[in-house]
Amino acid sequence: MFLSVFDIFKVGIGPSSSHTMGPMVAAARFLDHLRAQPFQLAGVQAALHGSLAFTGVGHATDRAVILGLAGFQPDSFDAAKAEAALAQIAQDHVVQPDGLGPLRFHPKEDLIFDYGPALPGHANGLILRGTDAQGDVITEVIYYSTGGGFVVTEAELANPPKQDRATPVPFPFQSAAEMLTMAADSGRSIAQMKRANELAHRTATAVDDGLARIWAVMQACIQRGLTTEGILPGGLHVRRRAKAIHDALAAERGMNMVAPHVINDVISTFAMAVNEENAAGGQVVTAPTNGAAGVIPATLRYWLDYVPSATPARVPEFLLTAAAVGGLIKVNASISGAECGCQAEVGSAAAMAAAGLAAVMNGTPEQIENAAEIALEHHLGMTCDPVKGLVQVPCIERNGLGAIKAVSAASLALRGDGAHLVPLDAAIETMRQTGADMSDKYKETALGGLAVNVPNC
């Protein structure tokens, strides 16, 4: 299955791609479903299941569903308009999406958190319903938010849409082994193959402009995080730290006897800046998820600011290479914390970042694959146990450490010739198996780990 770089990297809003963006996208799709119905609708209802129920409030899933039913979408989100709409809906108990007219929706009655067993298709499930004038359900659709803002219906999950054969891609690799074979046979880099695949679906200008926008949003997010102070929302009273650390690092610049390991603080601060913005509900890029959004921009920013040979002209090469690896992980395992734990989020992001960094530091395809494998291997088994269900603790710091691991993995791989014992495909499959074996307590439900051993107030 072809996954575009723009499927892996999507502009959206915090704090979660699977719990905020995905439900909002699902609601938008449901509105399209309602517009296609021949009968008159009078109201809408929603039921959250599995992880969406257990950590929905902390991840702003309730707000996302309400706003999605009101017609808001992640890529064009306007925070001021959203707040006004939420206040109006709370007062009037009505949503008014375009093309459907007023629909009855009482947030306290029509949005249900179902804490029973998860729906069978995925840990992140929601049911959206349309009702008639008597309040009877006349249509419903089950949606699954599968991580990274990806959404499928129950029917699509059972029968995935086949690849459009009218636009086949020139390098249809489905595994890292196939990717390396195609690179060797074609003499192309991973980024060149990925770009060729993109060009089968969109123009060169669209690819270039899209990648430029992705990096621009990432940079803006870092900058906001580095210049904003205060307490993050949600009740944990977590203080933003990126600005203070960044200011201290700037004051130390040029001083004698600064320890070499301080560069790790620089990398971490870039990542924390992004994830503090994400926790505050700001605009971020899924990379591949919101919960792991800081790893890739932090690694890129480190490379541009601190590696002498770095040039902005090669940022697209980094992103295309990272997306190629992210696509392999998404198709063959998961990028969902609710499905496989944080190994699937920060672990996947670190693998993608390591691959991108190795690429722009002139690594061979074999060294790039090795870098991704090292980064993913050393996140295997990582749980997703957010305190109070918020994407704050341990998520913000975890992105910083994920970026450090990505840089270390790329550096280590570049010291070798690409030959190594554990292939990336084996690491991806191991991550999938580990996630399947992992207790649900440690998969974004806030029912185990740090979530129950750290006071929530």
Secondary structure, 3 states (H helix, E strand, C coil): CCCCHHHHCEEEECCCHHHHHHHHHHHHHHHHHHHCCCCCCCEEEEEEEEHHHHCCCCCCHHHHHHHHHCCCCHHHCCHHHHHHHHHHHHHHCEECCCCCCCEECCHHHHEEEECCCCCCCCCEEEEEEEECCCCCEEEEEEEEEEECCEEEEHHHHHCCCCCCCCCCCCCCCCCHHHHHHHHHHHCCCHHHHHHHHHHCCCCHHHHHHHHHHHHHHHHHHHHHHHHCCCECCCCCCCECCHHHHHHHHHHHCCCCCCCCCHHHHHHHHHHHHHHHHHHCCCEEEECCCCCCCCHHHHHHHHHHHHCCCCCHHHHHHHHHHHHHHHHHHHHHCCCCHHHHCHHHCHHHHHHHHHHHHHHHCCCCHHHHHHHHHHHHHCCCCCCECCHHHCCCCCHHHHHHHHHHHHHHHHHHHHCCCCCCCCCHHHHHHHHHHHHHHCCHHHECCCCCCHHHHCCCC
